[in-house]
Amino acid sequence: MFSLIPYRRGNKLSLNDDFWGFGRNVIENFFNDPFFSGVLSATSGIRADIRENDKEYIVDAEIPGVNKEDINVELRDDTLTISIDRGEEIKDEGENYIRRERRYGSVSRSFYVENVVNDAVTARYKDGILTIVLPKDKKAKKNKHRIPVQ
């Protein structure tokens, strides 16, 4: 069976390579393959930006390539949890071949948020960005005390 090796500038044979092409950069080239960039990025989790103003906290989470139905947002005991469970299967059948690709997995991320009005929290998903608005509770007691440093 034949295999295709992607061409990259700098993939030139040198005197340090053996007959089979195993040089010093074999492992490096293996993990720089475009296949691994997609696999490794899927395990990196959910990236999020958190902003605050006088009235609310705003969480912007990057979740590209996910269906809105696969996203679960939950607020319990001052902990905001964003989780994704997905199972996807692609079937492509042709005259001389069958191809099936499956992608299953789950990922979650939690944040501690206090003094939030639970019933007024809203979430919106658009263009791969999940935006969650958490209004602050004005009645909450602020137990902030500045400690002087000596």
C-alpha positions as CSV (number, residue, x, y, z in Angstrom):
1,M,0.0,0.0,0.0
2,F,1.3,3.5,-0.8
3,S,1.4,6.3,1.7
4,L,1.5,10.0,1.0
5,I,4.0,12.2,2.9
6,P,3.2,15.9,2.9
7,Y,5.9,18.1,1.3
8,R,7.4,20.7,3.5
9,R,10.2,23.1,2.7
10,G,13.2,21.8,4.5
11,N,12.3,18.1,4.1
12,K,15.4,17.5,2.2
13,L,17.6,14.5,2.6
14,S,20.9,15.0,4.1
15,L,23.9,12.9,5.0
16,N,22.5,12.4,8.5
17,D,19.4,10.6,7.1
18,D,19.5,6.8,6.7
19,F,18.1,4.9,3.7
20,W,14.5,4.9,5.0
21,G,14.4,8.7,5.6
22,F,14.5,8.6,9.4
23,G,16.5,11.7,10.3
24,R,16.7,13.7,13.5
25,N,13.4,15.5,12.8
26,V,11.1,12.5,12.3
27,I,9.3,12.8,15.6
28,E,9.0,16.6,15.2
29,N,7.6,16.3,11.7
30,F,5.2,13.5,12.9
31,F,3.6,15.8,15.5
32,N,3.6,18.8,13.2
33,D,1.3,17.0,10.8
34,P,-2.0,18.8,10.3
35,F,-3.9,15.8,11.6
36,F,-2.4,16.3,15.1
37,S,-3.2,20.0,15.2
38,G,-6.9,19.1,15.2
39,V,-6.6,16.3,17.7
40,L,-4.5,18.2,20.2
41,S,-6.7,21.3,20.0
42,A,-9.8,19.3,20.9
43,T,-8.2,18.3,24.2
44,S,-7.3,21.8,25.2
45,G,-10.8,22.5,26.6
46,I,-12.9,25.6,26.6
47,R,-11.2,29.0,26.4
48,A,-13.1,31.8,28.0
49,D,-12.9,35.6,28.6
50,I,-14.6,37.0,31.7
51,R,-15.5,40.6,32.0
52,E,-17.1,42.5,34.9
53,N,-19.0,45.8,35.1
54,D,-21.1,47.4,37.8
55,K,-24.2,45.4,36.9
56,E,-23.0,42.0,35.6
57,Y,-20.4,39.4,34.8
58,I,-20.0,38.5,31.2
59,V,-18.4,35.2,30.1
60,D,-17.4,34.7,26.4
61,A,-16.5,31.1,25.8
62,E,-15.0,29.9,22.5
63,I,-16.8,26.7,21.4
64,P,-16.4,26.5,17.6
65,G,-17.9,23.7,15.6
66,V,-20.5,22.7,18.2
67,N,-24.2,22.5,17.8
68,K,-26.2,24.6,20.2
69,E,-28.1,21.5,21.3
70,D,-24.9,19.9,22.6
71,I,-24.1,22.8,25.0
72,N,-25.2,22.6,28.6
73,V,-24.9,25.6,30.9
74,E,-25.6,25.2,34.6
75,L,-25.4,27.4,37.7
76,R,-25.3,25.6,41.0
77,D,-23.9,26.7,44.4
78,D,-22.1,29.7,43.0
79,T,-20.5,27.6,40.3
80,L,-21.1,28.1,36.6
81,T,-20.4,25.0,34.5
82,I,-20.3,24.9,30.7
83,S,-20.2,21.4,29.4
84,I,-20.4,19.8,25.9
85,D,-21.3,16.2,25.0
86,R,-21.2,15.3,21.4
87,G,-21.3,12.3,19.3
88,E,-21.0,12.6,15.6
89,E,-20.8,10.1,12.9
90,I,-20.2,10.7,9.2
91,K,-21.0,8.0,6.7
92,D,-19.9,8.3,3.1
93,E,-20.5,5.3,0.9
94,G,-19.3,5.2,-2.7
95,E,-19.0,2.7,-5.4
96,N,-15.7,1.1,-4.3
97,Y,-15.3,2.4,-0.8
98,I,-16.9,3.0,2.6
99,R,-15.8,5.7,4.9
100,R,-17.0,6.2,8.4
101,E,-15.6,8.8,10.8
102,R,-16.7,9.1,14.4
103,R,-16.1,11.8,16.9
104,Y,-17.3,11.4,20.5
105,G,-16.3,13.2,23.6
106,S,-17.2,15.6,26.3
107,V,-15.5,18.6,27.8
108,S,-16.4,21.0,30.6
109,R,-15.2,24.1,32.4
110,S,-16.4,25.6,35.7
111,F,-16.1,29.0,37.2
112,Y,-16.8,30.3,40.7
113,V,-19.2,33.2,40.6
114,E,-20.8,34.8,43.7
115,N,-23.6,37.3,44.3
116,V,-25.5,36.4,41.1
117,V,-29.2,36.6,40.4
118,N,-29.7,33.0,39.3
119,D,-33.1,33.5,37.7
120,A,-31.8,36.3,35.5
121,V,-28.8,34.6,33.9
122,T,-29.0,34.5,30.1
123,A,-26.9,32.6,27.5
124,R,-26.6,33.1,23.7
125,Y,-24.6,31.0,21.2
126,K,-23.5,32.7,17.9
127,D,-20.6,32.1,15.5
128,G,-18.8,29.7,17.8
129,I,-19.0,32.1,20.9
130,L,-21.1,31.3,23.9
131,T,-21.9,34.5,25.8
132,I,-23.3,34.2,29.3
133,V,-24.5,37.2,31.2
134,L,-24.7,36.9,35.0
135,P,-26.4,39.9,36.6
136,K,-25.0,40.8,40.0
137,D,-27.2,40.7,43.1
138,K,-27.3,44.2,44.6
139,K,-28.7,42.9,47.9
140,A,-25.8,40.6,48.5
141,K,-23.7,41.5,51.5
142,K,-20.2,42.7,50.5
143,N,-17.7,41.2,53.0
144,K,-14.7,43.0,51.6
145,H,-12.1,44.2,54.1
146,R,-8.8,45.8,53.1
147,I,-5.8,44.5,55.1
148,P,-2.9,46.9,55.3
149,V,0.4,45.4,54.3
150,Q,3.3,46.3,56.7
